[in-house]
């Protein structure tokens, strides 16, 4: 069975997707600080609760302690963020992939740092995605990749993570592309759509951020 770890951090609750729809996929839930309480509110008992728990009340912390199978508390003053601690714990479990929830929509510095966390996991050959109420974000390296149509997230954007992405081609999309180079600031590959159930994208050099999205009212 594929080992998928779901990490839920304490970002704004309004940006969370419906966590229960991922219960059939996720084999281990890790709640990060207030994210552990979010899980409990949705009827999901965290396998692991981790963090300094400075964003929950005493009663909420007690509830987390009583519901989590493993409770790992750290001091507020530390070198790693709570999310970094959760990632290292997840990596130690040798996952096939990691899904992140509650890591967007709050402070912009946190959101950008969290995207970079995906890069560190990509370098360790651990596929990872950031999921919120309107977006699914992942990082891809050179090669040919299959992408499936997602009616919940119909828009597909490709954003260069490196200064340039060389030789990008899109097939099965409304706006096709053949062997182009995109650079930082380019909007050439923003808001495309698949015209069939599956499409492909490929490129020769660089690293891409791939985002499936929908408008959220």
Backbone bond lengths (Angstrom), bond angles and torsions (degrees), N, CA, C in turn:
res aa  C-N    CA-C-N  psi(-1)  N-CA   C-N-CA  omega(-1)  CA-C   N-CA-C  phi
1 X - - - 1.464 - - 1.524 109.83 -
2 X 1.313 115.83 135.50 1.450 120.63 179.94 1.528 110.11 -66.11
3 X 1.326 116.18 133.21 1.462 121.45 -178.90 1.529 108.82 -95.31
4 X 1.325 116.02 106.40 1.462 121.80 179.62 1.522 108.45 -113.91
5 X 1.319 115.75 124.98 1.462 120.83 -179.79 1.522 109.30 -104.02
6 X 1.307 115.95 129.32 1.459 122.08 175.50 1.514 109.39 -103.08
7 X 1.317 116.21 119.78 1.465 122.24 178.60 1.522 108.40 -106.87
8 X 1.322 116.33 120.44 1.464 121.47 -178.96 1.523 108.79 -112.22
9 X 1.329 116.33 114.42 1.460 121.64 178.68 1.531 109.77 -97.67
10 X 1.323 116.11 -178.55 1.457 120.64 -170.65 1.505 115.40 -97.95
11 X 1.339 118.25 32.69 1.458 120.76 176.02 1.516 111.45 -64.75
12 X 1.340 116.77 174.93 1.465 119.62 -178.57 1.527 112.35 -53.19
13 X 1.331 115.68 131.50 1.463 120.34 -177.18 1.532 111.59 -60.70
14 X 1.332 116.22 -30.68 1.463 120.15 -178.53 1.522 112.52 -64.66
15 X 1.319 117.21 -18.65 1.460 121.10 -179.18 1.529 112.97 -94.40
16 X 1.312 116.94 -3.23 1.462 119.07 179.66 1.521 110.92 -75.91
17 X 1.325 117.97 142.08 1.466 120.09 169.00 1.532 108.52 -76.57
18 X 1.305 117.12 -178.64 1.459 120.69 174.72 1.520 108.42 -75.70
19 X 1.324 116.19 103.39 1.465 120.60 -173.00 1.522 112.82 -62.41
20 X 1.330 116.63 -33.62 1.469 119.62 -176.58 1.521 112.47 -64.03
21 X 1.335 117.98 -21.59 1.474 119.14 179.12 1.527 111.93 -72.86
22 X 1.328 116.67 -9.77 1.465 120.77 179.14 1.528 112.15 -103.49
23 X 1.340 117.36 1.96 1.465 120.27 -177.35 1.521 112.48 -61.22
24 X 1.326 117.43 -34.48 1.465 120.14 -178.95 1.529 111.99 -72.12
25 X 1.335 117.32 -19.21 1.468 121.32 -179.40 1.523 112.01 -94.11
26 X 1.321 115.88 -42.86 1.464 120.91 -171.60 1.527 110.62 -78.90
27 X 1.317 115.70 128.96 1.464 120.17 178.78 1.527 111.82 -97.03
28 X 1.337 117.46 -24.58 1.463 122.12 178.31 1.524 109.15 -139.33
29 X 1.336 116.26 126.07 1.462 121.87 177.76 1.522 109.57 -102.01
30 X 1.335 116.23 128.63 1.460 122.06 174.01 1.526 108.17 -116.52
31 X 1.329 116.29 119.41 1.458 121.49 176.68 1.514 110.13 -97.75
32 X 1.325 116.22 126.66 1.458 121.81 -177.41 1.522 109.02 -102.98
33 X 1.336 116.66 111.78 1.452 122.01 179.94 1.540 109.55 52.46
34 X 1.336 118.11 -119.82 1.463 120.06 -177.51 1.532 111.94 -65.65
35 X 1.321 117.05 -20.87 1.454 119.93 177.28 1.516 112.19 -60.39
36 X 1.352 117.74 -30.73 1.461 120.64 176.44 1.526 110.49 -64.26
37 X 1.332 115.96 -37.56 1.465 120.06 178.63 1.525 110.81 -70.13
38 X 1.347 117.00 -36.40 1.470 120.02 175.63 1.532 110.42 -57.90
39 X 1.329 116.58 -43.51 1.463 120.41 179.17 1.528 110.98 -60.05
40 X 1.318 115.95 -47.34 1.470 120.35 -178.48 1.522 110.59 -61.87
41 X 1.329 117.13 -38.80 1.462 120.77 177.79 1.530 111.58 -60.76
42 X 1.327 117.06 -29.44 1.464 121.65 -179.94 1.526 112.22 -91.63
43 X 1.323 116.36 7.68 1.467 119.78 177.90 1.505 114.20 81.54
44 X 1.328 117.51 17.86 1.466 122.40 179.97 1.529 107.90 -112.00
45 X 1.313 117.20 120.84 1.460 120.76 177.71 1.524 109.36 -84.30
46 X 1.334 117.80 122.27 1.469 119.35 -179.63 1.524 111.26 -63.98
47 X 1.319 116.01 137.12 1.464 119.27 170.87 1.528 109.71 -69.06
48 X 1.345 114.52 -36.03 1.458 120.75 179.64 1.529 108.47 -138.39
49 X 1.331 116.88 132.36 1.467 122.59 170.61 1.517 107.03 -114.52
50 X 1.327 116.80 130.95 1.462 120.05 -172.67 1.523 110.34 -142.84
51 X 1.329 116.56 146.64 1.461 121.04 176.72 1.511 112.04 139.60
52 X 1.347 115.75 -173.68 1.460 119.73 176.30 1.532 111.59 -93.37
53 X 1.326 116.21 -11.18 1.473 123.54 174.56 1.525 112.56 57.01
54 X 1.338 114.83 38.03 1.463 119.19 178.06 1.525 112.31 -84.38
55 X 1.338 117.31 -5.74 1.464 119.84 -178.19 1.534 112.32 -106.17
56 X 1.326 117.43 11.39 1.462 121.22 176.63 1.522 109.54 -122.48
57 X 1.330 115.19 155.16 1.458 120.01 176.73 1.525 109.98 -77.16
58 X 1.322 115.86 171.44 1.467 119.21 179.94 1.522 111.26 -63.01
59 X 1.334 116.63 -40.21 1.464 119.74 179.74 1.522 111.28 -67.62
60 X 1.335 116.94 -38.12 1.465 120.40 177.44 1.533 110.29 -66.86
61 X 1.319 116.07 -38.91 1.463 119.81 178.65 1.529 110.87 -64.19
62 X 1.322 116.12 -41.04 1.468 119.61 177.58 1.523 111.15 -63.01
63 X 1.313 115.76 -37.33 1.472 119.98 178.94 1.529 110.12 -66.77
64 X 1.330 116.36 -40.64 1.469 119.99 177.04 1.524 110.12 -61.07
65 X 1.313 116.43 -45.25 1.464 120.99 -178.37 1.526 111.70 -61.13
66 X 1.329 116.43 -34.86 1.464 120.05 -177.46 1.524 112.78 -79.62
67 X 1.347 117.40 -21.57 1.465 120.56 -177.00 1.529 113.35 -99.22
68 X 1.325 117.58 -29.33 1.472 120.69 -175.17 1.520 110.76 -77.51
69 X 1.324 116.17 136.66 1.464 120.18 176.37 1.527 111.11 -67.47
70 X 1.343 116.03 -34.38 1.465 121.56 178.29 1.524 107.99 -135.03
71 X 1.322 115.94 127.92 1.471 121.50 -176.14 1.528 108.34 -118.85
72 X 1.339 116.82 117.77 1.456 122.14 -175.88 1.523 109.22 -121.47
73 X 1.333 116.56 104.57 1.465 122.09 -177.97 1.522 110.47 -101.81
74 X 1.339 116.03 138.53 1.460 123.02 -178.95 1.531 109.60 -126.62
75 X 1.330 117.68 156.70 1.473 120.00 177.39 1.525 111.12 -67.21
76 X 1.316 115.95 154.96 1.460 120.88 -179.88 1.532 110.71 -64.23
77 X 1.337 116.95 -41.63 1.461 120.91 -179.83 1.538 109.37 -87.32
78 X 1.325 115.08 108.40 1.465 121.14 -178.17 1.514 108.53 -157.01
79 X 1.323 116.93 163.16 1.462 120.84 -178.20 1.526 112.43 -75.06
80 X 1.327 117.40 -36.91 1.465 121.49 -176.71 1.534 110.50 -91.22
81 X 1.333 115.16 148.89 1.458 118.65 170.01 1.534 108.70 -75.45
82 X 1.333 115.95 163.64 1.463 119.77 177.32 1.525 110.63 -57.98
83 X 1.341 116.63 -38.25 1.464 119.80 -178.63 1.522 111.14 -67.08
84 X 1.332 116.80 -39.02 1.466 119.45 177.05 1.524 111.04 -61.79
85 X 1.323 116.76 -40.23 1.461 120.62 176.85 1.530 110.43 -61.22
86 X 1.335 115.93 -41.30 1.466 120.25 179.67 1.522 111.02 -65.37
87 X 1.325 116.66 -39.52 1.471 120.73 179.71 1.525 110.16 -63.97
88 X 1.316 117.35 -44.79 1.467 119.83 179.74 1.526 110.88 -63.97
89 X 1.317 116.77 -37.22 1.462 120.32 176.08 1.527 110.08 -64.43
90 X 1.328 116.26 -43.75 1.466 120.59 178.94 1.520 111.25 -61.96
91 X 1.329 117.40 -43.69 1.465 121.49 -179.70 1.527 110.69 -61.74
92 X 1.329 116.46 -36.70 1.471 119.86 -179.69 1.527 112.13 -64.35
93 X 1.340 116.66 -18.99 1.469 121.48 179.36 1.528 112.03 -88.18
94 X 1.324 116.63 2.14 1.466 123.57 177.32 1.541 112.13 54.71
95 X 1.329 115.99 60.71 1.469 119.20 -178.04 1.518 112.60 -75.77
96 X 1.324 114.93 156.53 1.463 120.13 170.04 1.521 110.29 -80.60
97 X 1.339 116.57 -30.88 1.460 121.05 176.59 1.526 109.13 -162.24
98 X 1.323 115.18 163.87 1.467 121.57 -179.51 1.521 108.75 -130.27
99 X 1.334 116.19 135.25 1.454 122.71 172.64 1.518 108.53 -110.86
100 X 1.339 116.26 130.95 1.459 121.80 178.76 1.530 110.45 -106.73
101 X 1.317 116.28 132.43 1.455 122.95 175.37 1.535 108.29 -127.76
102 X 1.337 116.14 151.63 1.457 118.89 177.10 1.514 114.04 70.24
103 X 1.330 116.76 26.87 1.469 120.17 -178.24 1.530 111.69 -114.67
104 X 1.321 118.03 8.36 1.466 122.30 178.33 1.524 109.44 -131.64
105 X 1.333 114.98 166.95 1.451 120.24 171.71 1.507 115.65 92.60
106 X 1.322 117.37 -10.26 1.456 120.14 178.27 1.520 110.32 -102.49
107 X 1.318 116.21 -125.82 1.460 120.93 179.47 1.523 110.55 -66.50
108 X 1.328 115.59 135.53 1.453 120.20 -176.62 1.522 111.68 -66.65
109 X 1.344 117.70 -35.27 1.460 119.02 179.14 1.524 110.77 -63.30
110 X 1.334 116.89 -37.70 1.461 120.38 177.05 1.524 110.86 -66.05
111 X 1.337 116.73 -44.13 1.468 120.38 -178.05 1.523 111.10 -61.52
112 X 1.342 117.25 -44.16 1.466 120.52 -179.77 1.526 111.16 -66.46
113 X 1.327 116.60 -40.70 1.466 119.88 178.11 1.521 110.22 -63.88
114 X 1.334 116.91 -35.23 1.463 120.51 -179.90 1.523 111.73 -68.30
115 X 1.334 117.00 -35.69 1.469 119.86 174.63 1.526 109.52 -62.34
116 X 1.332 116.94 -39.29 1.459 119.92 178.70 1.527 111.50 -66.68
117 X 1.347 117.01 -29.11 1.461 119.67 174.82 1.525 111.03 -60.27
118 X 1.329 116.44 -37.05 1.467 119.81 176.83 1.519 110.43 -60.54
119 X 1.325 115.59 -35.83 1.464 119.91 179.61 1.525 110.87 -65.45
120 X 1.323 117.10 -41.64 1.467 119.61 179.37 1.518 110.66 -64.79
121 X 1.318 117.21 -35.12 1.467 120.28 177.94 1.522 110.72 -72.17
122 X 1.319 117.27 -37.63 1.465 120.68 177.20 1.530 110.01 -59.90
123 X 1.334 116.34 -40.36 1.457 120.16 178.46 1.530 111.59 -64.85
124 X 1.315 116.44 -23.36 1.466 121.34 179.41 1.535 111.31 -96.68
125 X 1.342 115.81 12.04 1.472 122.22 177.57 1.528 112.49 61.21
126 X 1.331 115.94 36.88 1.463 121.08 175.33 1.527 108.00 -116.32
127 X 1.336 118.64 102.97 1.470 120.53 179.11 1.527 110.46 -60.18
128 X 1.329 115.75 134.98 1.459 120.41 -176.84 1.528 110.03 -142.75
129 X 1.318 115.18 151.99 1.465 120.97 177.87 1.523 109.55 -137.72
130 X 1.345 115.56 146.33 1.454 122.41 169.72 1.519 107.67 -102.13
131 X 1.326 116.83 128.05 1.462 121.53 -175.80 1.523 109.15 -125.30
132 X 1.330 116.62 129.09 1.463 119.77 170.59 1.522 109.10 -133.69
133 X 1.313 117.31 -167.17 1.462 120.79 -172.88 1.519 112.83 -62.48
134 X 1.339 117.39 -25.35 1.458 118.48 -176.67 1.506 115.87 -127.74
135 X 1.351 117.45 -0.66 1.456 119.51 -171.91 1.521 113.00 -142.03
136 X 1.338 114.59 150.10 1.463 122.38 168.25 1.516 106.14 -129.14
137 X 1.335 116.44 120.00 1.467 121.63 -174.18 1.514 110.28 -121.31
138 X 1.342 115.97 135.81 1.457 120.76 175.36 1.519 110.09 -146.63
139 X 1.323 116.29 166.98 1.459 122.82 -179.45 1.524 109.02 -113.10
140 X 1.329 116.07 138.08 1.456 121.61 -179.83 1.522 110.97 -130.99
141 X 1.322 115.11 145.31 1.453 121.85 175.95 1.513 111.42 -102.00
142 X 1.340 117.34 178.93 1.465 121.72 -176.68 1.529 112.75 -56.52
143 X 1.324 114.84 151.38 1.459 121.49 -179.89 1.512 109.98 131.58
144 X 1.331 115.18 -172.02 1.460 121.63 178.79 1.520 108.77 -106.32
145 X 1.338 116.21 129.34 1.458 121.77 -174.89 1.528 110.27 -126.91
146 X 1.318 115.07 140.40 1.464 121.53 175.17 1.517 108.42 -92.87
147 X 1.313 117.11 137.16 1.457 122.01 177.29 1.525 108.57 -128.65
148 X 1.325 116.69 132.37 1.458 121.71 -176.49 1.530 110.82 -99.33
149 X 1.326 114.33 147.54 1.455 120.62 178.61 1.521 109.78 -66.04
150 X 1.313 116.17 136.67 1.459 122.94 -179.40 1.517 107.42 -129.27
151 X 1.338 116.74 105.50 1.461 120.38 -176.54 1.520 112.29 -63.90
152 X 1.332 117.63 -24.55 1.461 120.57 177.80 1.522 112.40 -77.53
153 X 1.323 116.41 -20.30 1.470 121.91 179.40 1.526 107.91 -136.76
154 X 1.333 118.10 76.74 1.472 121.13 -170.80 1.527 114.88 -75.13
155 X 1.323 117.84 -21.35 1.464 120.36 -178.63 1.524 110.31 -88.46
156 X 1.318 116.01 137.75 1.461 120.92 179.31 1.523 108.76 -127.02
157 X 1.327 115.86 125.99 1.461 120.90 179.39 1.528 110.01 -125.21
158 X 1.320 114.68 145.04 1.466 121.95 177.96 1.531 107.64 -120.51
159 X 1.327 116.44 118.35 1.459 121.90 -175.11 1.524 108.89 -121.85
160 X 1.328 117.91 127.89 1.469 118.77 -179.62 1.526 111.69 -67.24
161 X 1.318 115.95 127.37 1.465 121.68 174.91 1.521 109.92 -88.35
162 X 1.316 115.94 -35.31 1.462 121.34 171.07 1.525 108.98 -87.64
163 X 1.329 116.73 169.38 1.461 120.09 -175.87 1.524 111.72 -58.25
164 X 1.326 116.67 -34.66 1.462 121.03 176.31 1.525 109.63 -138.69
165 X 1.325 115.35 148.76 1.460 122.37 167.60 1.524 105.89 -120.51
166 X 1.322 115.42 118.75 1.464 121.35 -169.62 1.533 111.36 -103.89
167 X 1.334 114.89 134.77 1.465 121.10 172.46 1.512 114.25 76.83
168 X 1.326 117.88 33.32 1.466 119.45 -178.84 1.526 110.81 -77.11
169 X 1.341 114.45 133.94 1.464 122.08 176.74 1.521 108.68 -131.29
170 X 1.329 116.76 140.52 1.461 123.05 179.51 1.521 108.69 -122.68
171 X 1.316 116.26 131.61 1.464 120.82 178.97 1.521 108.46 -132.96
172 X 1.340 117.24 137.92 1.454 121.66 -177.44 1.516 112.83 88.76
173 X 1.341 116.03 9.42 1.457 122.50 179.39 1.527 110.87 -106.77
174 X 1.332 115.27 158.45 1.474 119.99 176.87 1.532 109.63 -59.97
175 X 1.339 115.68 -45.06 1.465 120.06 175.44 1.523 107.93 -103.12
176 X 1.329 116.52 104.07 1.460 120.71 178.76 1.520 109.80 -78.16
177 X 1.309 114.76 160.21 1.446 120.21 -179.04 1.525 107.72 -148.18
178 X 1.310 116.93 142.65 1.462 120.40 179.90 1.523 110.85 -134.50
179 X 1.316 114.65 115.19 1.465 122.34 170.43 1.527 113.15 51.26
180 X 1.325 115.79 53.84 1.457 120.83 178.00 1.522 110.59 -106.09
181 X 1.300 115.82 163.21 1.462 122.06 174.79 1.526 108.50 -115.35
182 X 1.330 116.27 130.29 1.460 120.12 176.62 1.530 108.32 -118.99
183 X 1.328 114.67 145.82 1.464 121.13 -176.15 1.523 109.39 -123.30
184 X 1.333 115.55 169.95 1.458 120.33 175.57 1.527 109.91 -51.16
185 X 1.309 116.44 133.86 1.458 121.67 179.05 1.514 113.98 91.30
186 X 1.329 117.63 -10.58 1.465 120.49 -179.46 1.535 110.41 -71.56
187 X 1.324 116.34 138.98 1.469 121.69 175.00 1.528 111.37 -109.77
188 X 1.314 116.79 12.74 1.465 121.08 -176.32 1.520 112.46 -58.26
189 X 1.320 117.94 -35.74 1.468 121.05 -173.60 1.527 112.42 -110.02
190 X 1.321 116.64 30.58 1.461 121.78 178.24 1.524 110.05 -94.97
191 X 1.347 116.29 139.30 1.470 123.56 170.95 1.521 113.49 58.15
192 X 1.324 116.74 52.15 1.453 122.16 171.90 1.527 108.55 -91.13
193 X 1.321 117.43 174.10 1.461 121.65 178.40 1.526 109.33 -143.34
194 X 1.326 115.81 144.96 1.458 120.30 173.19 1.522 109.78 -77.01
195 X 1.328 116.39 140.38 1.470 120.08 178.79 1.528 111.12 -106.32
196 X 1.332 116.80 -0.34 1.464 121.84 174.80 1.524 107.66 -138.02
197 X 1.320 116.54 177.66 1.467 119.93 -176.58 1.521 112.36 -66.34
198 X 1.334 116.57 -26.39 1.454 121.07 178.21 1.524 109.69 -138.49
199 X 1.309 115.59 151.19 1.449 121.45 173.57 1.511 108.69 -140.93
200 X 1.307 116.01 178.70 1.464 120.02 177.00 1.526 109.52 -132.92
201 X 1.320 114.62 150.52 1.456 120.75 167.83 1.522 107.12 -134.52
202 X 1.304 115.32 144.61 1.467 120.51 -178.94 1.517 108.86 -144.76
203 X 1.331 115.17 154.38 1.454 120.24 174.77 1.521 108.57 -158.79
204 X 1.340 115.35 161.52 1.460 121.40 -170.80 1.522 113.54 -97.11
205 X 1.342 116.41 -38.10 1.463 120.05 -177.20 1.521 109.96 -143.20
206 X 1.335 115.54 148.92 1.455 120.78 176.71 1.521 112.13 107.10
207 X 1.314 115.79 -173.81 1.464 122.85 179.07 1.521 107.88 -135.21
208 X 1.312 115.94 135.24 1.462 122.61 -177.02 1.530 111.44 -111.08
209 X 1.330 114.99 142.76 1.464 121.14 162.39 1.520 106.34 -95.08
210 X 1.322 116.62 124.68 1.461 122.33 179.45 1.525 108.27 -110.54
211 X 1.327 116.41 123.59 1.457 120.49 -177.61 1.514 110.20 -125.51
212 X 1.340 115.68 122.20 1.459 121.51 166.28 1.526 107.30 -95.72
213 X 1.318 117.54 134.81 1.454 118.62 -173.74 1.529 112.47 -147.54
214 X 1.307 114.00 165.33 1.473 122.05 171.80 1.518 107.63 -143.39
215 X 1.317 115.98 160.09 1.455 120.60 176.97 1.533 108.99 -74.79
216 X 1.315 116.49 135.06 1.458 122.08 178.80 1.519 108.30 -115.75
217 X 1.305 116.33 124.79 1.479 120.79 -179.26 1.517 110.04 -78.68
